[in-house]
């Protein structure tokens, strides 16, 4: 009988939240006013992905 695999209890929620906020802020700060419509969401998504990896996800 096989033993069940250990569950991955590593959560990257904190890193995702912090990375998303910082990425959105950085995207808004570095963008020109006519590019805000896409730069803030793109920065938030990119920051969330990076933040999750930094947090150990």
PDB file with one MODEL, atoms N, CA, C and O in Angstrom:
MODEL        1
ATOM      1  N   UNK A   1       0.847  -1.173   0.000  1.00  0.00           N
ATOM      2  CA  UNK A   1       0.000   0.000   0.000  1.00  0.00           C
ATOM      3  C   UNK A   1       0.895   1.239   0.000  1.00  0.00           C
ATOM      4  O   UNK A   1       1.815   1.350   0.810  1.00  0.00           O
ATOM      5  N   UNK A   2       0.621   2.152  -0.900  1.00  0.00           N
ATOM      6  CA  UNK A   2       1.433   3.363  -1.042  1.00  0.00           C
ATOM      7  C   UNK A   2       1.054   4.387   0.021  1.00  0.00           C
ATOM      8  O   UNK A   2      -0.105   4.503   0.421  1.00  0.00           O
ATOM      9  N   UNK A   3       2.056   5.116   0.458  1.00  0.00           N
ATOM     10  CA  UNK A   3       1.789   6.182   1.433  1.00  0.00           C
ATOM     11  C   UNK A   3       1.363   7.444   0.689  1.00  0.00           C
ATOM     12  O   UNK A   3       1.866   7.721  -0.399  1.00  0.00           O
ATOM     13  N   UNK A   4       0.443   8.208   1.265  1.00  0.00           N
ATOM     14  CA  UNK A   4      -0.004   9.431   0.589  1.00  0.00           C
ATOM     15  C   UNK A   4       1.121  10.472   0.526  1.00  0.00           C
ATOM     16  O   UNK A   4       1.951  10.572   1.430  1.00  0.00           O
ATOM     17  N   UNK A   5       1.122  11.224  -0.542  1.00  0.00           N
ATOM     18  CA  UNK A   5       2.132  12.271  -0.722  1.00  0.00           C
ATOM     19  C   UNK A   5       1.893  13.395   0.278  1.00  0.00           C
ATOM     20  O   UNK A   5       0.755  13.697   0.638  1.00  0.00           O
ATOM     21  N   UNK A   6       2.971  13.998   0.711  1.00  0.00           N
ATOM     22  CA  UNK A   6       2.869  15.113   1.653  1.00  0.00           C
ATOM     23  C   UNK A   6       2.244  16.315   0.954  1.00  0.00           C
ATOM     24  O   UNK A   6       2.568  16.613  -0.196  1.00  0.00           O
ATOM     25  N   UNK A   7       1.354  16.998   1.653  1.00  0.00           N
ATOM     26  CA  UNK A   7       0.707  18.174   1.080  1.00  0.00           C
ATOM     27  C   UNK A   7       1.643  19.367   1.111  1.00  0.00           C
ATOM     28  O   UNK A   7       2.415  19.538   2.054  1.00  0.00           O
ATOM     29  N   UNK A   8       1.571  20.186   0.082  1.00  0.00           N
ATOM     30  CA  UNK A   8       2.349  21.415   0.025  1.00  0.00           C
ATOM     31  C   UNK A   8       1.599  22.495   0.800  1.00  0.00           C
ATOM     32  O   UNK A   8       0.561  22.984   0.353  1.00  0.00           O
ATOM     33  N   UNK A   9       2.121  22.854   1.940  1.00  0.00           N
ATOM     34  CA  UNK A   9       1.470  23.853   2.773  1.00  0.00           C
ATOM     35  C   UNK A   9       2.136  25.213   2.646  1.00  0.00           C
ATOM     36  O   UNK A   9       1.944  26.080   3.498  1.00  0.00           O
ATOM     37  N   UNK A  10       2.910  25.404   1.597  1.00  0.00           N
ATOM     38  CA  UNK A  10       3.595  26.666   1.374  1.00  0.00           C
ATOM     39  C   UNK A  10       2.640  27.632   0.677  1.00  0.00           C
ATOM     40  O   UNK A  10       2.201  27.379  -0.444  1.00  0.00           O
ATOM     41  N   UNK A  11       2.325  28.729   1.341  1.00  0.00           N
ATOM     42  CA  UNK A  11       1.421  29.728   0.776  1.00  0.00           C
ATOM     43  C   UNK A  11       2.212  30.976   0.413  1.00  0.00           C
ATOM     44  O   UNK A  11       3.063  31.421   1.183  1.00  0.00           O
ATOM     45  N   UNK A  12       1.937  31.534  -0.746  1.00  0.00           N
ATOM     46  CA  UNK A  12       2.627  32.755  -1.156  1.00  0.00           C
ATOM     47  C   UNK A  12       1.665  33.941  -1.141  1.00  0.00           C
ATOM     48  O   UNK A  12       1.861  34.909  -1.876  1.00  0.00           O
ATOM     49  N   UNK A  13       0.631  33.868  -0.311  1.00  0.00           N
ATOM     50  CA  UNK A  13      -0.386  34.911  -0.286  1.00  0.00           C
ATOM     51  C   UNK A  13       0.186  36.270   0.103  1.00  0.00           C
ATOM     52  O   UNK A  13      -0.124  37.279  -0.531  1.00  0.00           O
ATOM     53  N   UNK A  14       1.013  36.300   1.136  1.00  0.00           N
ATOM     54  CA  UNK A  14       1.569  37.580   1.583  1.00  0.00           C
ATOM     55  C   UNK A  14       2.441  38.211   0.505  1.00  0.00           C
ATOM     56  O   UNK A  14       2.336  39.408   0.239  1.00  0.00           O
ATOM     57  N   UNK A  15       3.294  37.413  -0.112  1.00  0.00           N
ATOM     58  CA  UNK A  15       4.157  37.924  -1.171  1.00  0.00           C
ATOM     59  C   UNK A  15       3.374  38.394  -2.377  1.00  0.00           C
ATOM     60  O   UNK A  15       3.748  39.373  -3.023  1.00  0.00           O
ATOM     61  N   UNK A  16       2.288  37.702  -2.685  1.00  0.00           N
ATOM     62  CA  UNK A  16       1.446  38.096  -3.808  1.00  0.00           C
ATOM     63  C   UNK A  16       0.790  39.440  -3.554  1.00  0.00           C
ATOM     64  O   UNK A  16       0.767  40.302  -4.432  1.00  0.00           O
ATOM     65  N   UNK A  17       0.257  39.619  -2.352  1.00  0.00           N
ATOM     66  CA  UNK A  17      -0.400  40.891  -2.023  1.00  0.00           C
ATOM     67  C   UNK A  17       0.587  42.051  -2.019  1.00  0.00           C
ATOM     68  O   UNK A  17       0.332  43.091  -2.626  1.00  0.00           O
ATOM     69  N   UNK A  18       1.707  41.872  -1.339  1.00  0.00           N
ATOM     70  CA  UNK A  18       2.700  42.950  -1.258  1.00  0.00           C
ATOM     71  C   UNK A  18       3.285  43.238  -2.634  1.00  0.00           C
ATOM     72  O   UNK A  18       3.443  44.401  -3.004  1.00  0.00           O
ATOM     73  N   UNK A  19       3.605  42.206  -3.389  1.00  0.00           N
ATOM     74  CA  UNK A  19       4.154  42.390  -4.725  1.00  0.00           C
ATOM     75  C   UNK A  19       3.178  43.074  -5.665  1.00  0.00           C
ATOM     76  O   UNK A  19       3.576  43.908  -6.479  1.00  0.00           O
ATOM     77  N   UNK A  20       1.903  42.725  -5.558  1.00  0.00           N
ATOM     78  CA  UNK A  20       0.884  43.365  -6.395  1.00  0.00           C
ATOM     79  C   UNK A  20       0.736  44.839  -6.104  1.00  0.00           C
ATOM     80  O   UNK A  20       0.638  45.655  -7.020  1.00  0.00           O
ATOM     81  N   UNK A  21       0.720  45.186  -4.818  1.00  0.00           N
ATOM     82  CA  UNK A  21       0.606  46.600  -4.443  1.00  0.00           C
ATOM     83  C   UNK A  21       1.844  47.378  -4.879  1.00  0.00           C
ATOM     84  O   UNK A  21       1.729  48.455  -5.463  1.00  0.00           O
ATOM     85  N   UNK A  22       3.015  46.837  -4.600  1.00  0.00           N
ATOM     86  CA  UNK A  22       4.241  47.537  -4.980  1.00  0.00           C
ATOM     87  C   UNK A  22       4.408  47.611  -6.501  1.00  0.00           C
ATOM     88  O   UNK A  22       4.857  48.630  -7.028  1.00  0.00           O
ATOM     89  N   UNK A  23       4.052  46.550  -7.196  1.00  0.00           N
ATOM     90  CA  UNK A  23       4.151  46.554  -8.656  1.00  0.00           C
ATOM     91  C   UNK A  23       3.196  47.555  -9.287  1.00  0.00           C
ATOM     92  O   UNK A  23       3.567  48.253 -10.231  1.00  0.00           O
ATOM     93  N   UNK A  24       1.968  47.632  -8.776  1.00  0.00           N
ATOM     94  CA  UNK A  24       1.012  48.618  -9.286  1.00  0.00           C
ATOM     95  C   UNK A  24       1.464  50.040  -9.014  1.00  0.00           C
ATOM     96  O   UNK A  24       1.322  50.915  -9.868  1.00  0.00           O
ATOM     97  N   UNK A  25       2.009  50.275  -7.827  1.00  0.00           N
ATOM     98  CA  UNK A  25       2.514  51.607  -7.493  1.00  0.00           C
ATOM     99  C   UNK A  25       3.704  51.976  -8.373  1.00  0.00           C
ATOM    100  O   UNK A  25       3.805  53.105  -8.853  1.00  0.00           O
ATOM    101  N   UNK A  26       4.590  51.030  -8.577  1.00  0.00           N
ATOM    102  CA  UNK A  26       5.754  51.295  -9.421  1.00  0.00           C
ATOM    103  C   UNK A  26       5.337  51.514 -10.874  1.00  0.00           C
ATOM    104  O   UNK A  26       5.875  52.389 -11.553  1.00  0.00           O
ATOM    105  N   UNK A  27       4.388  50.728 -11.344  1.00  0.00           N
ATOM    106  CA  UNK A  27       3.890  50.917 -12.709  1.00  0.00           C
ATOM    107  C   UNK A  27       3.242  52.277 -12.881  1.00  0.00           C
ATOM    108  O   UNK A  27       3.425  52.926 -13.911  1.00  0.00           O
ATOM    109  N   UNK A  28       2.485  52.716 -11.885  1.00  0.00           N
ATOM    110  CA  UNK A  28       1.857  54.037 -11.954  1.00  0.00           C
ATOM    111  C   UNK A  28       2.858  55.170 -11.849  1.00  0.00           C
ATOM    112  O   UNK A  28       2.699  56.205 -12.496  1.00  0.00           O
ATOM    113  N   UNK A  29       3.887  54.983 -11.038  1.00  0.00           N
ATOM    114  CA  UNK A  29       4.881  56.042 -10.849  1.00  0.00           C
ATOM    115  C   UNK A  29       5.780  56.207 -12.075  1.00  0.00           C
ATOM    116  O   UNK A  29       6.203  57.320 -12.387  1.00  0.00           O
ATOM    117  N   UNK A  30       6.065  55.130 -12.755  1.00  0.00           N
ATOM    118  CA  UNK A  30       6.983  55.189 -13.894  1.00  0.00           C
ATOM    119  C   UNK A  30       6.294  55.462 -15.225  1.00  0.00           C
ATOM    120  O   UNK A  30       6.962  55.765 -16.214  1.00  0.00           O
ATOM    121  N   UNK A  31       4.974  55.359 -15.264  1.00  0.00           N
ATOM    122  CA  UNK A  31       4.248  55.517 -16.524  1.00  0.00           C
ATOM    123  C   UNK A  31       3.913  56.983 -16.792  1.00  0.00           C
ATOM    124  O   UNK A  31       3.797  57.800 -15.879  1.00  0.00           O
ATOM    125  N   UNK A  32       3.766  57.273 -18.059  1.00  0.00           N
ATOM    126  CA  UNK A  32       3.249  58.581 -18.446  1.00  0.00           C
ATOM    127  C   UNK A  32       1.742  58.580 -18.248  1.00  0.00           C
ATOM    128  O   UNK A  32       1.119  57.518 -18.220  1.00  0.00           O
ATOM    129  N   UNK A  33       1.162  59.741 -18.114  1.00  0.00           N
ATOM    130  CA  UNK A  33      -0.254  59.820 -17.774  1.00  0.00           C
ATOM    131  C   UNK A  33      -1.156  59.130 -18.801  1.00  0.00           C
ATOM    132  O   UNK A  33      -2.177  58.559 -18.419  1.00  0.00           O
ATOM    133  N   UNK A  34      -0.816  59.165 -20.076  1.00  0.00           N
ATOM    134  CA  UNK A  34      -1.664  58.521 -21.077  1.00  0.00           C
ATOM    135  C   UNK A  34      -1.498  56.999 -21.110  1.00  0.00           C
ATOM    136  O   UNK A  34      -2.238  56.326 -21.827  1.00  0.00           O
ATOM    137  N   UNK A  35      -0.555  56.445 -20.361  1.00  0.00           N
ATOM    138  CA  UNK A  35      -0.338  54.998 -20.316  1.00  0.00           C
ATOM    139  C   UNK A  35      -0.797  54.358 -19.009  1.00  0.00           C
ATOM    140  O   UNK A  35      -0.605  53.156 -18.823  1.00  0.00           O
ATOM    141  N   UNK A  36      -1.389  55.115 -18.111  1.00  0.00           N
ATOM    142  CA  UNK A  36      -1.804  54.572 -16.821  1.00  0.00           C
ATOM    143  C   UNK A  36      -2.821  53.456 -16.953  1.00  0.00           C
ATOM    144  O   UNK A  36      -2.859  52.553 -16.118  1.00  0.00           O
ATOM    145  N   UNK A  37      -3.642  53.504 -17.986  1.00  0.00           N
ATOM    146  CA  UNK A  37      -4.732  52.544 -18.132  1.00  0.00           C
ATOM    147  C   UNK A  37      -4.221  51.105 -18.184  1.00  0.00           C
ATOM    148  O   UNK A  37      -4.934  50.197 -17.758  1.00  0.00           O
ATOM    149  N   UNK A  38      -3.038  50.873 -18.679  1.00  0.00           N
ATOM    150  CA  UNK A  38      -2.514  49.520 -18.754  1.00  0.00           C
ATOM    151  C   UNK A  38      -1.297  49.293 -17.876  1.00  0.00           C
ATOM    152  O   UNK A  38      -0.997  48.148 -17.535  1.00  0.00           O
ATOM    153  N   UNK A  39      -0.585  50.352 -17.499  1.00  0.00           N
ATOM    154  CA  UNK A  39       0.659  50.152 -16.757  1.00  0.00           C
ATOM    155  C   UNK A  39       0.430  49.771 -15.295  1.00  0.00           C
ATOM    156  O   UNK A  39       1.200  48.991 -14.734  1.00  0.00           O
ATOM    157  N   UNK A  40      -0.613  50.305 -14.675  1.00  0.00           N
ATOM    158  CA  UNK A  40      -0.876  49.950 -13.274  1.00  0.00           C
ATOM    159  C   UNK A  40      -1.316  48.493 -13.152  1.00  0.00           C
ATOM    160  O   UNK A  40      -0.761  47.771 -12.324  1.00  0.00           O
ATOM    161  N   UNK A  41      -2.296  48.026 -13.947  1.00  0.00           N
ATOM    162  CA  UNK A  41      -2.644  46.601 -13.851  1.00  0.00           C
ATOM    163  C   UNK A  41      -1.493  45.663 -14.251  1.00  0.00           C
ATOM    164  O   UNK A  41      -1.314  44.606 -13.647  1.00  0.00           O
ATOM    165  N   UNK A  42      -0.728  46.048 -15.255  1.00  0.00           N
ATOM    166  CA  UNK A  42       0.398  45.206 -15.666  1.00  0.00           C
ATOM    167  C   UNK A  42       1.445  45.143 -14.554  1.00  0.00           C
ATOM    168  O   UNK A  42       2.009  44.081 -14.287  1.00  0.00           O
ATOM    169  N   UNK A  43       1.701  46.273 -13.912  1.00  0.00           N
ATOM    170  CA  UNK A  43       2.638  46.284 -12.791  1.00  0.00           C
ATOM    171  C   UNK A  43       2.134  45.459 -11.621  1.00  0.00           C
ATOM    172  O   UNK A  43       2.916  44.780 -10.956  1.00  0.00           O
ATOM    173  N   UNK A  44       0.834  45.511 -11.364  1.00  0.00           N
ATOM    174  CA  UNK A  44       0.261  44.738 -10.258  1.00  0.00           C
ATOM    175  C   UNK A  44       0.364  43.242 -10.521  1.00  0.00           C
ATOM    176  O   UNK A  44       0.712  42.478  -9.620  1.00  0.00           O
ATOM    177  N   UNK A  45       0.068  42.819 -11.734  1.00  0.00           N
ATOM    178  CA  UNK A  45       0.155  41.393 -12.064  1.00  0.00           C
ATOM    179  C   UNK A  45       1.605  40.921 -12.023  1.00  0.00           C
ATOM    180  O   UNK A  45       1.908  39.872 -11.454  1.00  0.00           O
ATOM    181  N   UNK A  46       2.491  41.692 -12.623  1.00  0.00           N
ATOM    182  CA  UNK A  46       3.913  41.328 -12.594  1.00  0.00           C
ATOM    183  C   UNK A  46       4.466  41.296 -11.178  1.00  0.00           C
ATOM    184  O   UNK A  46       5.218  40.391 -10.817  1.00  0.00           O
ATOM    185  N   UNK A  47       4.091  42.284 -10.380  1.00  0.00           N
ATOM    186  CA  UNK A  47       4.545  42.313  -8.996  1.00  0.00           C
ATOM    187  C   UNK A  47       4.006  41.155  -8.182  1.00  0.00           C
ATOM    188  O   UNK A  47       4.706  40.621  -7.322  1.00  0.00           O
ATOM    189  N   UNK A  48       2.758  40.759  -8.445  1.00  0.00           N
ATOM    190  CA  UNK A  48       2.176  39.627  -7.734  1.00  0.00           C
ATOM    191  C   UNK A  48       2.908  38.333  -8.077  1.00  0.00           C
ATOM    192  O   UNK A  48       3.149  37.504  -7.199  1.00  0.00           O
ATOM    193  N   UNK A  49       3.258  38.159  -9.340  1.00  0.00           N
ATOM    194  CA  UNK A  49       3.990  36.952  -9.741  1.00  0.00           C
ATOM    195  C   UNK A  49       5.384  36.913  -9.101  1.00  0.00           C
ATOM    196  O   UNK A  49       5.812  35.877  -8.591  1.00  0.00           O
ATOM    197  N   UNK A  50       6.074  38.034  -9.133  1.00  0.00           N
ATOM    198  CA  UNK A  50       7.404  38.094  -8.532  1.00  0.00           C
ATOM    199  C   UNK A  50       7.316  37.940  -7.014  1.00  0.00           C
ATOM    200  O   UNK A  50       8.128  37.239  -6.410  1.00  0.00           O
ATOM    201  N   UNK A  51       6.331  38.595  -6.399  1.00  0.00           N
ATOM    202  CA  UNK A  51       6.175  38.500  -4.960  1.00  0.00           C
ATOM    203  C   UNK A  51       5.895  37.093  -4.479  1.00  0.00           C
ATOM    204  O   UNK A  51       6.378  36.693  -3.420  1.00  0.00           O
ATOM    205  N   UNK A  52       5.131  36.346  -5.232  1.00  0.00           N
ATOM    206  CA  UNK A  52       4.861  34.956  -4.870  1.00  0.00           C
ATOM    207  C   UNK A  52       6.141  34.129  -4.915  1.00  0.00           C
ATOM    208  O   UNK A  52       6.379  33.304  -4.033  1.00  0.00           O
ATOM    209  N   UNK A  53       6.956  34.343  -5.925  1.00  0.00           N
ATOM    210  CA  UNK A  53       8.212  33.588  -6.033  1.00  0.00           C
ATOM    211  C   UNK A  53       9.193  33.966  -4.925  1.00  0.00           C
ATOM    212  O   UNK A  53       9.901  33.107  -4.400  1.00  0.00           O
ATOM    213  N   UNK A  54       9.233  35.255  -4.571  1.00  0.00           N
ATOM    214  CA  UNK A  54      10.126  35.706  -3.498  1.00  0.00           C
ATOM    215  C   UNK A  54       9.670  35.126  -2.161  1.00  0.00           C
ATOM    216  O   UNK A  54      10.494  34.793  -1.309  1.00  0.00           O
ATOM    217  N   UNK A  55       8.363  35.007  -1.983  1.00  0.00           N
ATOM    218  CA  UNK A  55       7.809  34.494  -0.733  1.00  0.00           C
ATOM    219  C   UNK A  55       7.969  32.974  -0.624  1.00  0.00           C
ATOM    220  O   UNK A  55       7.668  32.398   0.421  1.00  0.00           O
ATOM    221  N   UNK A  56       8.420  32.349  -1.647  1.00  0.00           N
ATOM    222  CA  UNK A  56       8.675  30.904  -1.580  1.00  0.00           C
ATOM    223  C   UNK A  56       7.627  30.043  -2.237  1.00  0.00           C
ATOM    224  O   UNK A  56       7.556  28.842  -1.979  1.00  0.00           O
ATOM    225  N   UNK A  57       6.803  30.649  -3.094  1.00  0.00           N
ATOM    226  CA  UNK A  57       5.739  29.888  -3.757  1.00  0.00           C
ATOM    227  C   UNK A  57       6.248  29.211  -4.941  1.00  0.00           C
ATOM    228  O   UNK A  57       5.496  28.520  -5.629  1.00  0.00           O
TER     229      UNK A  57
ENDMDL
END
